Amino acid sequence: MVGGVLLVAAGRSVRPVDIGGDEEPTAAEIARLVIELTGSDSSLAFVEDGRGGRARPRPVTGFAREIFGWLPSVTWQDGLERTVAAFRGQSEPFPAPGGETTDGRAGEERWA
């Protein structure tokens, strides 16, 4: 993704350039994979989305490919796996919901 941003920034395009991948997972697919990768016992809860049935815009990635020759080199699944693995390798604990860290210390989270 960084490579795509740098290509677009160095280019002279005046139109928006979507550098996302062509895959478009649903929020439920992402949530299920996060639950699986983290070993969470969380469950999914589905609520009304408030858009009144309007379809959300789809990414148009052909322009980045056509003009800059850029394609994502990592799938969203692989990226999520790498992200979870990176967080697991951190020496600092994860902030838990409610402001406590996973080791019970309150208010000492550090975000970069």
Phi and psi in degrees as GROMACS dihedral restraints (atoms count N, CA, C in turn):
[ dihedral_restraints ]
;  ai    aj    ak    al  type     phi  dphi    fc
    3     4     5     6     1   -61.0    20    10
    4     5     6     7     1   -42.0    20    10
    6     7     8     9     1   -58.6    20    10
    7     8     9    10     1   -41.1    20    10
    9    10    11    12     1   -64.9    20    10
   10    11    12    13     1   -42.4    20    10
   12    13    14    15     1   -61.7    20    10
   13    14    15    16     1   -43.8    20    10
   15    16    17    18     1   -65.0    20    10
   16    17    18    19     1   -39.7    20    10
   18    19    20    21     1   -62.3    20    10
   19    20    21    22     1   -45.5    20    10
   21    22    23    24     1   -65.8    20    10
   22    23    24    25     1   -42.4    20    10
   24    25    26    27     1   -63.0    20    10
   25    26    27    28     1   -37.1    20    10
   27    28    29    30     1   -79.1    20    10
   28    29    30    31     1   -17.6    20    10
   30    31    32    33     1   -80.0    20    10
   31    32    33    34     1   178.0    20    10
   33    34    35    36     1  -113.3    20    10
   34    35    36    37     1    18.0    20    10
   36    37    38    39     1   -66.1    20    10
   37    38    39    40     1   137.0    20    10
   39    40    41    42     1  -104.2    20    10
   40    41    42    43     1    -2.8    20    10
   42    43    44    45     1  -101.7    20    10
   43    44    45    46     1   154.5    20    10
   45    46    47    48     1   -60.9    20    10
   46    47    48    49     1   143.8    20    10
   48    49    50    51     1  -124.9    20    10
   49    50    51    52     1   117.2    20    10
   51    52    53    54     1   -87.4    20    10
   52    53    54    55     1   118.1    20    10
   54    55    56    57     1  -105.6    20    10
   55    56    57    58     1    14.3    20    10
   57    58    59    60     1   -71.7    20    10
   58    59    60    61     1   170.1    20    10
   60    61    62    63     1   -79.1    20    10
   61    62    63    64     1   168.7    20    10
   63    64    65    66     1   -76.7    20    10
   64    65    66    67     1   -18.3    20    10
   66    67    68    69     1   -72.3    20    10
   67    68    69    70     1   142.1    20    10
   69    70    71    72     1  -133.6    20    10
   70    71    72    73     1    83.0    20    10
   72    73    74    75     1   -70.2    20    10
   73    74    75    76     1   152.5    20    10
   75    76    77    78     1   -79.4    20    10
   76    77    78    79     1   162.6    20    10
   78    79    80    81     1   -59.8    20    10
   79    80    81    82     1   -36.5    20    10
   81    82    83    84     1   -65.5    20    10
   82    83    84    85     1   -39.8    20    10
   84    85    86    87     1   -63.4    20    10
   85    86    87    88     1   -43.0    20    10
   87    88    89    90     1   -64.3    20    10
   88    89    90    91     1   -46.4    20    10
   90    91    92    93     1   -61.3    20    10
   91    92    93    94     1   -42.8    20    10
   93    94    95    96     1   -62.0    20    10
   94    95    96    97     1   -40.4    20    10
   96    97    98    99     1   -69.0    20    10
   97    98    99   100     1   -38.4    20    10
   99   100   101   102     1   -60.8    20    10
  100   101   102   103     1   -45.0    20    10
  102   103   104   105     1   -60.9    20    10
  103   104   105   106     1   -44.4    20    10
  105   106   107   108     1   -64.0    20    10
  106   107   108   109     1   -48.0    20    10
  108   109   110   111     1   -68.0    20    10
  109   110   111   112     1   -32.2    20    10
  111   112   113   114     1   -91.6    20    10
  112   113   114   115     1   -10.3    20    10
  114   115   116   117     1    72.3    20    10
  115   116   117   118     1    21.7    20    10
  117   118   119   120     1   -71.0    20    10
  118   119   120   121     1   151.8    20    10
  120   121   122   123     1  -101.4    20    10
  121   122   123   124     1    17.0    20    10
  123   124   125   126     1   -65.5    20    10
  124   125   126   127     1   153.6    20    10
  126   127   128   129     1  -118.1    20    10
  127   128   129   130     1   160.0    20    10
  129   130   131   132     1   -89.0    20    10
  130   131   132   133     1   141.3    20    10
  132   133   134   135     1  -123.1    20    10
  133   134   135   136     1   127.0    20    10
  135   136   137   138     1  -102.4    20    10
  136   137   138   139     1   131.2    20    10
  138   139   140   141     1  -129.1    20    10
  139   140   141   142     1   165.8    20    10
  141   142   143   144     1   -60.2    20    10
  142   143   144   145     1   140.5    20    10
  144   145   146   147     1   -88.4    20    10
  145   146   147   148     1   -11.7    20    10
  147   148   149   150     1    76.5    20    10
  148   149   150   151     1     6.8    20    10
  150   151   152   153     1   -93.3    20    10
  151   152   153   154     1    -2.9    20    10
  153   154   155   156     1    63.9    20    10
  154   155   156   157     1    33.1    20    10
  156   157   158   159     1    83.5    20    10
  157   158   159   160     1    -0.1    20    10
  159   160   161   162     1   -70.3    20    10
  160   161   162   163     1   136.9    20    10
  162   163   164   165     1   -76.0    20    10
  163   164   165   166     1   142.5    20    10
  165   166   167   168     1   -83.7    20    10
  166   167   168   169     1   153.8    20    10
  168   169   170   171     1   -64.0    20    10
  169   170   171   172     1   143.9    20    10
  171   172   173   174     1   -96.7    20    10
  172   173   174   175     1   146.5    20    10
  174   175   176   177     1   -67.4    20    10
  175   176   177   178     1   144.6    20    10
  177   178   179   180     1  -117.0    20    10
  178   179   180   181     1    98.0    20    10
  180   181   182   183     1   -97.6    20    10
  181   182   183   184     1    -4.6    20    10
  183   184   185   186     1   -61.3    20    10
  184   185   186   187     1   -32.6    20    10
  186   187   188   189     1   -64.0    20    10
  187   188   189   190     1   -44.6    20    10
  189   190   191   192     1   -62.6    20    10
  190   191   192   193     1   -37.8    20    10
  192   193   194   195     1   -69.4    20    10
  193   194   195   196     1   -45.6    20    10
  195   196   197   198     1   -68.4    20    10
  196   197   198   199     1   -48.1    20    10
  198   199   200   201     1   -83.1    20    10
  199   200   201   202     1   -43.2    20    10
  201   202   203   204     1  -106.1    20    10
  202   203   204   205     1    -8.6    20    10
  204   205   206   207     1    67.1    20    10
  205   206   207   208     1    25.8    20    10
  207   208   209   210     1  -100.2    20    10
  208   209   210   211     1   133.8    20    10
  210   211   212   213     1  -132.6    20    10
  211   212   213   214     1   143.8    20    10
  213   214   215   216     1   -63.1    20    10
  214   215   216   217     1   141.4    20    10
  216   217   218   219     1  -101.3    20    10
  217   218   219   220     1    -3.5    20    10
  219   220   221   222     1  -131.8    20    10
  220   221   222   223     1   131.9    20    10
  222   223   224   225     1   -73.0    20    10
  223   224   225   226     1   162.7    20    10
  225   226   227   228     1   -63.8    20    10
  226   227   228   229     1   -34.1    20    10
  228   229   230   231     1   -65.7    20    10
  229   230   231   232     1   -46.4    20    10
  231   232   233   234     1   -63.7    20    10
  232   233   234   235     1   -40.5    20    10
  234   235   236   237     1   -61.8    20    10
  235   236   237   238     1   -40.7    20    10
  237   238   239   240     1   -67.6    20    10
  238   239   240   241     1   -41.1    20    10
  240   241   242   243     1   -60.6    20    10
  241   242   243   244     1   -43.9    20    10
  243   244   245   246     1   -65.2    20    10
  244   245   246   247     1   -38.1    20    10
  246   247   248   249     1   -64.3    20    10
  247   248   249   250     1   -47.4    20    10
  249   250   251   252     1   -61.5    20    10
  250   251   252   253     1   -43.1    20    10
  252   253   254   255     1   -62.6    20    10
  253   254   255   256     1   -40.0    20    10
  255   256   257   258     1   -64.7    20    10
  256   257   258   259     1   -42.2    20    10
  258   259   260   261     1   -65.7    20    10
  259   260   261   262     1   -36.6    20    10
  261   262   263   264     1   -64.5    20    10
  262   263   264   265     1   -30.2    20    10
  264   265   266   267     1   -83.1    20    10
  265   266   267   268     1    -4.4    20    10
  267   268   269   270     1   -73.3    20    10
  268   269   270   271     1   146.5    20    10
  270   271   272   273     1   -79.8    20    10
  271   272   273   274     1   -23.7    20    10
  273   274   275   276     1   -82.9    20    10
  274   275   276   277     1   141.6    20    10
  276   277   278   279     1   -72.5    20    10
  277   278   279   280     1   156.4    20    10
  279   280   281   282     1   -73.5    20    10
  280   281   282   283     1   140.7    20    10
  282   283   284   285     1   -69.5    20    10
  283   284   285   286     1   134.2    20    10
  285   286   287   288     1   -95.2    20    10
  286   287   288   289     1   162.0    20    10
  288   289   290   291     1   -55.8    20    10
  289   290   291   292     1   138.5    20    10
  291   292   293   294     1    94.3    20    10
  292   293   294   295     1     1.7    20    10
  294   295   296   297     1    93.5    20    10
  295   296   297   298     1    -4.2    20    10
  297   298   299   300     1   -91.4    20    10
  298   299   300   301     1   145.6    20    10
  300   301   302   303     1   -79.3    20    10
  301   302   303   304     1   166.7    20    10
  303   304   305   306     1   -67.0    20    10
  304   305   306   307     1   -15.8    20    10
  306   307   308   309     1   -99.9    20    10
  307   308   309   310     1    12.9    20    10
  309   310   311   312     1    92.4    20    10
  310   311   312   313     1    -5.7    20    10
  312   313   314   315     1   -78.0    20    10
  313   314   315   316     1   127.3    20    10
  315   316   317   318     1   -91.9    20    10
  316   317   318   319     1   139.4    20    10
  318   319   320   321     1    70.7    20    10
  319   320   321   322     1    13.8    20    10
  321   322   323   324     1  -111.1    20    10
  322   323   324   325     1    15.8    20    10
  324   325   326   327     1   -66.4    20    10
  325   326   327   328     1   147.0    20    10
  327   328   329   330     1  -126.4    20    10
  328   329   330   331     1   125.2    20    10
  330   331   332   333     1  -113.0    20    10
  331   332   333   334     1   134.4    20    10
